[in-house]
Amino acid sequence: MHDKIQSYLAPRRRDALDLLRRLVEIQSGSRNKPGLDRMAGEMATVLGEVLPDVRTLPFTEHGNMVQAMTAPAAKGRKGIVLVGHMDTVFPADTAFTAFREEGDRCHGPGVYDMKGGLVVAVHALKTLKHLGLLDDIPITVLCNSDEEIGSPASRPWIEKEAQGALAALVFEGGGADKNVVTGRKGRLGMLLTVQGQAGHAAKGGAKASAILELAHMIVALEGLNDGRDITLNVGLIEGGIGPNTVPELATAALDARFLTPQGRQRLEKDLNRIVSRTTIPGTVATLIEQSGRPAMPQSEGNRRLYAMAREQAQILGYDLPEELRSGVSDANFIAGLDVPVLDGLGPVGDLDHSDLEYILKDTLSERAALTAATIAAIWNHATSA
């Protein structure tokens, strides 16, 4: 089977790059609904060439989403879920819009994060169709348009479709050593607000300065970093109206990450302790969670899925290292359902979220072969157990 997979994909490398170019040249930043709707239309068309059931889900505030299914999945059978996002971090007015090839690389907004991953998924499905396997395997493909802003609209949809699945594959970019992702830290995005009492700075003496209290709390919050389980960063602070006024209000935006559900519990306990104990009399602090994703531990189910993928890679002629990433993705939500999930199946590249973003061209077909072989292996294991 593996020889047939490679033989099918080898002459179609140009097709993969041409598809990637079409996707990249659609400006689809998370807040650009017209561009995202165009992107959804393109993905619906492409997936419709492979799968019999394709649906576009209209959203009023966010870009449209796309769901595509094999016939068994359309009849309600649970199987394998493939997940990829269509949005990028680049705003509608970005100057970074061009796709270009340069040696063994190609560059452009989203080539790595993660339009290259969408191309991998499409070509893996085309390969399975060529092999005559799509008629039997229940596969559901989910393409969302709000991952880069925390998947606020698509999370319930992803969780509903992934609940009870045999496995999920997510197509964020692969690691530098061809790594796939078996675990990710969870994330909390929070806003810390300190309320003080305004006054004239010239009066001196004791003052209920919101900024001064916030400074004490920032030092305590940054002290929660432990080098492994907990990562916390205070990345944006605001407060006051001028240098001659005691600041009445100050805020700080926090990004906190944790390896395990237990780590989250410990983090929340420490956060509550810090926020409830003000140092400056007359000040009060509140902490509000604005966004978050559960941790994706390197679970037994994830490791079994990884072992199957690694075996396929070795048959295809290379090793497949695993990776624990601090960054989050929609795989975190799926892991929270206790569904085995493997992430990082997109092409190998780097420098995402910048105008230097790139992928290695040959890894588009390489990852498509790995994905096709892994899907077949998952289904063979499930039906022979």
MOTATA-V340643 format. One record per helix or strand. SS is the DSSP state (2 for helix, 1 for strand). FROM is the first residue (numbers start at 1). TO is the last residue. If there is no record, write none. Layout:
ss;from;to
SS;FROM;TO
SS;FROM;TO
This chain:
ss;from;to
2;2;10
2;13;24
1;29;29
2;33;48
1;53;57
1;65;69
2;71;74
1;80;85
1;88;88
1;100;102
1;105;107
2;111;130
1;139;144
2;147;149
2;155;162
1;167;170
1;174;174
1;180;184
1;186;195
1;199;200
2;201;203
2;210;222
1;231;239
1;245;246
1;249;258
2;261;276
1;284;293
1;296;296
2;300;316
1;322;325
2;331;335
1;341;343
1;348;350
1;358;360
2;362;384
